Amino acid sequence: METKHTPGPWFTKREGWSTVYVEARLRGSMLQEVAACGPTQAGPEQQEANAELIAAAPELLIAAINLLAIGRLKWGNLDPDANTIFEQAEALIGRLNP
C-alpha cells in the first residue's frame, strides 16, 4: 500500500525541557520532524504520551487496515453492527490515506 505520509517508523525525542519531537529517519542518518508536542497543563507525562501516540501512527494505520481486511472477510456479511464499524473505519482510513 502506498501512503502519502512520511514513512515510519517514527520515534520521539525530547529536546530541552519544553518540547518532545516526533521524527522519522529517512535515508541514513537524515531525520525529518513529523510533529512537536509542547508543554501541557497536565505535565510532561501527558506530553510524552501525546508524542508516543503520534509516533505510533504509521504502525497503527497498517494494523487497522489489516484488521479491517480480516474483519470484512470473517464478519462482513454476518453482522450489520460490524458492517457499520467497518464503514466508519474505512471512511477514517480513506481520510488519512486518500
Secondary structure, 3 states (H helix, E strand, C coil): CCCCCCCCCEEEEEECCCEEEEEEECCCCCEEEEEEECCCCCCHHHHHHHHHHHHCHHHHHHHHHHHHHHHHHHHCCCCHHHHHHHHHHHHHHHHHCC
